[in-house]
């Protein structure tokens, strides 16, 4: 059977969980209470409600009852953009545009190589088109390696909406999915990516100042919360910039399973600054989680683990339960430092200059803007209870 606009691939109806019923109650309101939706989302979103929740929290869909009309209009708007930019004949493109689409195509080919869904030709065509269209429409930042990774959770969740939230990452043969449906998924992914990137715009502008700032903060945070691990890595000669640049640039998408990434983004979307400020704490907690293993490794093994996906086999088998611990630990640390953020920004001039120099050197050899020929293709080488307890212990509100 073909999946079309009137078809839903549904699972057998289980008895609805209390959590799912709470989401349904909020989402079915004429005006969605965004604060309530964020609060519910922190501890994870039920699969069948995730796509709609993400679209609202990202600002793609409004909170009022005009959602269906807005969705139709935005999808049509994307179709116009895609036909205008991505379907141009190569002969009418500028040298920069030809270079850009070449880079996007190369990165899409190696995006999420471990997930069958993203090996499917039709999905790769969709990703290439939406990434190229976004890049042409945003010349200030344009395309940066790593943005392709950020599109994968958004595409997965958008597609899952047509399967009632069922896991779709093992799909490789998409014959049952019509072109119209796939184009709707592509459009939704485009607008969600556009909204996400607008929140972290300074991560992808020249010199990537947002990522530099996050690296400064993570260095200071790790020194305070896990000085033993910080000292051990320094002693080995493993610098934060060797691995954490990618963790910031790709938001840990390459370091863990898609299931974990999607669950992590549920929490990020519930936070006011989840993909920037809170992500620093999560990265530190993620590194701390593997500290006992890392402290048994020598330089080459530690560097390989940290740069090749420490949350994946053979280095580790990081699952959703582990992620819950990491998210809770990050929450505790942010509660501790939230009242005095200057502690994480208080780098002396010599240390700050050293970090900037390292960042610039790393950008030259591992990831940068598509216009930099040196950078092409090298990126590949290189708690509910806890949260409630923290809220009781720390009166600082983190859910504003």
C-alpha atoms as one frame of an Amber mdcrd trajectory, in Angstrom:
protein
   0.000   0.000   0.000   1.115   3.561  -0.684   1.296   6.138   2.080  -0.451
   9.283   0.902  -2.059  12.353   2.400  -5.045  10.343   3.636  -3.137   7.403
   5.052  -1.668   6.901   8.521   0.537   3.933   9.400  -0.618   3.253  12.948
   0.378   0.933  15.737  -2.192  -1.126  17.693  -3.809   1.177  20.218  -2.414
   0.473  23.712  -3.966   1.946  26.803  -2.848   5.555  26.705  -0.241   6.484
  29.284  -0.841   9.332  31.685   2.051  11.224  30.107   0.596  10.847  26.597
  -2.818  11.969  27.824  -1.267  15.097  29.330   0.363  15.950  26.014  -2.846
  15.303  24.122  -4.754  17.596  26.460  -2.288  20.456  25.923  -1.937  19.954
  22.164  -5.685  19.765  21.534  -6.342  23.130  23.150  -7.424  25.930  20.838
  -4.451  27.877  22.165  -1.547  25.691  23.249   0.000  26.746  26.534   3.658
  26.764  25.491   4.919  26.910  29.056   2.995  23.766  29.961   4.217  22.076
  26.788   7.849  22.877  27.602   7.455  21.625  31.149   5.987  18.323  29.933
   8.677  17.939  27.270  11.692  18.146  29.593  11.381  14.503  30.605  10.727
  13.242  27.076   7.891  13.436  24.571   5.696  10.447  23.648   6.532   9.292
  20.117   3.080   9.970  18.702   3.122  13.602  19.925   6.743  14.469  19.196
   6.464  15.875  15.669   3.720  18.347  16.520   5.395  19.315  19.798   8.760
  19.975  18.120   7.113  22.104  15.434   5.428  24.269  18.059   8.467  24.590
  20.341  10.676  25.470  17.363   8.198  28.168  16.335   7.355  26.533  13.007
   3.714  26.161  14.041   1.794  28.787  16.019   0.190  28.020  19.360  -3.258
  29.131  18.173  -5.877  27.258  16.155  -4.582  28.456  12.757  -1.956  25.692
  12.700  -3.352  23.698   9.772  -3.555  26.768   7.526  -0.037  27.875   8.463
   1.298  24.380   7.744  -0.170  24.358   4.226   1.162  27.831   3.487   4.681
  27.124   4.749   4.904  23.858   2.809   3.848  25.629  -0.360   6.354  28.393
   0.322   9.128  25.809   0.622   8.116  24.169  -2.657   8.516  27.552  -4.310
  11.979  28.075  -2.780  13.120  24.574  -3.752  11.955  24.986  -7.345  13.596
  28.404  -7.543  17.008  27.425  -6.195  17.568  23.670  -6.062  16.126  22.883
  -9.486  18.164  25.449 -11.390  20.111  24.223 -14.384  23.818  24.006 -13.446
  24.719  26.408 -16.263  22.912  29.325 -14.578  24.546  28.838 -11.173  27.449
  30.955 -10.002  30.832  29.397  -9.219  30.034  29.676  -5.512  26.671  27.940
  -5.969  28.257  25.102  -7.932  30.887  24.715  -5.238  28.195  24.844  -2.577
  26.018  22.127  -4.076  29.090  19.956  -4.629  29.972  20.228  -0.930  26.395
  19.620   0.229  26.117  16.559  -2.022  29.390  15.135  -0.707  28.323  15.624
   2.914  24.858  14.147   2.369  26.454  11.020   0.916  28.277  10.425   4.206
  25.547  11.650   6.568  24.533   9.116   9.255  26.164   6.164   7.459  24.979
   3.754  10.164  21.259   4.542   9.610  19.536   2.777   6.686  16.988   5.590
   6.277  19.720   8.025   5.273  21.226   5.584   2.779  17.979   5.714   0.769
  18.443   7.645  -2.467  15.148   9.541  -2.182  16.014  10.713   1.324  19.460
  11.850   0.192  17.900  13.812  -2.660  15.540  15.497  -0.164  18.358  16.354
   2.230  20.518  17.754  -0.560  17.676  19.930  -1.859  16.666  21.356   1.522
  20.257  21.988   2.655  21.166  23.703  -0.599  17.984  25.794  -0.556  18.603
  26.868   3.041  22.231  27.747   2.272  21.417  29.899  -0.763  18.775  31.760
   1.246  21.186  32.409   4.131  24.375  33.771   2.566  25.601  35.355   5.820
  26.392  31.922   7.229  25.793  29.701   4.200  26.540  26.020   4.520  28.885
  24.705   7.212  29.810  21.061   7.597  27.740  19.746  10.493  24.467  21.369
   9.475  23.758  18.191   7.506  23.911  16.253  10.791  21.453  18.621  12.470
  18.899  17.912   9.754  18.783  14.168  10.494  16.815  14.199  13.789  14.393
  16.738  12.307  13.862  14.649   9.169  13.415  11.467  11.230  10.815  12.993
  13.542   8.950  14.624  10.648   8.751  11.286   8.838   7.707   9.439  11.998
   4.613  11.630  12.132   3.232   9.701   9.143   3.850   6.419  10.971   2.184
   7.462  14.238   5.577   7.873  15.875   6.893   4.423  14.964  10.648   4.066
  14.494  11.570   4.701  10.854  15.371   4.750  10.954  15.612   1.170   9.674
  13.595   2.061   6.571  15.687   1.999   3.425  13.166   1.139   0.738  10.591
   3.900   0.690   8.383   2.651  -2.139   5.326   2.845   0.109   5.835   6.570
   0.733   4.452   8.850  -1.960   6.418  11.761  -3.432   3.892  14.212  -1.983
   4.404  12.883   1.533   8.177  12.926   1.206   8.055  16.518  -0.016   5.937
  17.485   2.996   8.493  15.844   5.294  11.251  17.715   3.461   9.429  21.032
   3.835   8.790  20.469   7.545  12.445  19.549   8.055  13.537  22.695   6.204
  11.460  25.037   8.353  12.385  23.296  11.598  16.075  23.459  10.657  15.669
  27.125   9.736  14.163  27.841  13.148  16.816  25.843  15.005  19.708  27.555
  13.219  18.215  30.986  13.848  18.558  30.266  17.592  22.262  29.393  17.290
  23.207  31.601  14.354  26.605  32.571  15.773  27.633  28.904  15.745  27.871
  29.002  11.947  28.882  32.528  10.993  32.549  33.164  10.062  34.975  32.107
  12.837  31.997  30.476  14.620  32.140  32.725  17.729  29.263  30.878  19.418
  31.190  27.621  19.376  34.348  29.352  20.605  32.384  30.742  23.551  30.967
  27.301  24.370  34.448  25.757  24.251  35.717  28.384  26.718  32.828  27.584
  29.056  33.251  23.823  28.807  36.987  24.106  29.571  36.287  26.041  32.746
  33.349  23.849  33.701  35.311  20.612  33.343  38.160  22.050  35.412  35.682
  22.729  38.229  33.429  19.672  38.170  35.921  16.940  37.208  39.450  18.236
  37.831  40.930  14.720  37.826  39.681  13.989  34.310  40.686  17.461  33.118
  44.218  16.961  34.469  44.461  13.437  33.061  43.484  14.494  29.537  45.850
  17.455  29.689  48.627  15.130  30.812  47.982  12.861  27.830  48.118  15.833
  25.494  44.418  15.527  24.567  43.027  19.039  24.166  39.350  19.891  24.368
  39.492  21.366  20.880  40.423  17.940  19.468  36.943  16.567  20.094  34.620
  19.140  21.670  34.567  21.360  18.591  32.653  18.604  16.803  30.452  18.042
  19.854  29.406  21.697  19.705  29.255  21.938  15.916  27.105  18.814  15.476
  25.297  18.969  18.846  26.502  15.442  19.761  24.511  13.921  16.883  27.545
  11.911  15.743  28.390  10.718  19.241  25.244   8.764  20.105  22.339   6.859
  18.576  19.486   8.619  16.825  17.141   7.449  19.575  19.319   9.153  22.189
  19.708  12.289  20.072  15.955  12.666  19.650  15.371  12.156  23.381  18.082
  14.733  24.169  16.492  17.259  21.811  13.161  16.851  23.629  14.866  18.375
  26.653  16.783  20.974  24.645  13.552  22.216  23.081  11.952  22.558  26.499
  14.759  24.871  27.601  14.912  28.518  26.608  18.535  28.145  25.492  18.941
  24.398  25.234  21.044  24.176  22.078  23.575  26.703  23.363  23.928  27.250
  27.109  22.530  23.933  28.354  24.420  21.998  25.670  27.731  23.019  27.285
  26.686  21.336  30.528  25.448  18.259  28.688  28.769  17.935  26.840  30.664
  18.169  30.122  28.369  15.593  31.738  28.710  13.334  28.676  32.507  13.485
  28.955  32.326  12.920  32.721  30.141   9.841  32.105  33.014   8.173  30.252
  35.705   9.507  32.576  36.421   6.168  34.281  37.089   4.573  30.886  39.122
   7.447  29.528  41.423   7.463  32.544  42.487   3.923  31.652  43.450   4.887
  28.086  46.659   6.140  26.580  46.784   9.073  24.163  45.963   7.319  20.875
  43.093   5.248  22.292  41.577   8.199  24.171  41.789  10.503  21.169  40.262
   7.855  18.895  37.380   7.276  21.315  36.668  10.977  21.710  36.803  11.772
  17.998  35.108   8.681  16.575  31.947   8.499  18.670  32.620   7.479  22.260
  28.914   6.762  22.767  28.993   4.101  20.047  30.532   0.676  19.839  33.305
  -0.357  20.234  34.022   2.494  22.658  30.745   2.471  24.498  27.104   1.530
  24.347  25.387   4.698  25.456  21.611   4.229  25.794  18.628   6.342  26.794
  18.980   5.438  30.481  22.572   6.690  30.388  21.346   9.847  28.672  18.812
  10.491  31.441  21.672  10.430  33.954  23.718  12.830  31.803  20.797  15.253
  31.366  20.147  15.226  35.114  23.829  15.749  35.927  23.940  18.652  33.480
  20.882  20.130  35.187  22.538  19.878  38.602  25.697  21.602  37.363  23.784
  24.343  35.618  21.762  24.921  38.777  25.027  25.318  40.655  26.570  27.806
  38.237  23.444  29.530  36.920  23.544  32.254  39.541  27.118  33.178  38.631
  27.674  32.467  34.923  30.749  34.693  34.984  32.568  31.820  36.679  32.482
  29.910  33.399  33.476  32.929  31.337  36.323  34.105  33.582  39.259  33.148
  31.379  42.385  35.217  31.594  43.556  36.905  28.401  46.411  34.454  27.853
  44.115  31.430  28.177  41.439  32.998  25.970  43.961  33.871  23.277  45.333
  30.325  23.385  41.839  28.864  22.929  41.049  31.195  20.013  44.294  30.218
  18.302  43.567  26.514  18.784  40.026  26.972  17.482  41.213  28.757  14.353
  43.827  26.073  13.681  41.228  23.353  14.179  38.751  25.077  11.873  41.380
  25.133   9.128  41.817  21.359   9.219  38.493  19.938  10.380  35.456  22.072
   9.584  34.678  25.511   8.302  32.690  27.271   5.625  32.291  25.688   2.244
  34.246  28.521   0.673  37.386  27.332   2.466  39.031  24.723   0.218  41.255
  23.424   3.018  38.250  22.176   4.948  36.428  19.994   2.485  35.709  16.460
   3.536  37.897  16.400   6.631  35.272  16.505   9.374  34.775  12.766   9.043
  38.362  12.140   9.983  39.041  14.013  12.713  15.742  12.041  35.391  12.534
  13.192  36.650  13.421  12.570  40.300  16.758  14.283  40.088  15.246  17.306
  38.371  12.560  17.662  41.044  15.151  17.359  43.800  17.359  19.999  42.189
  14.421  22.373  41.834  13.787  21.973  45.561  17.447  22.520  46.482  18.124
  25.365  44.047  15.482  28.111  43.950  16.853  29.474  40.667  14.319  28.956
  37.884  15.807  27.211  34.878  12.621  26.857  32.910  12.079  30.515  32.004
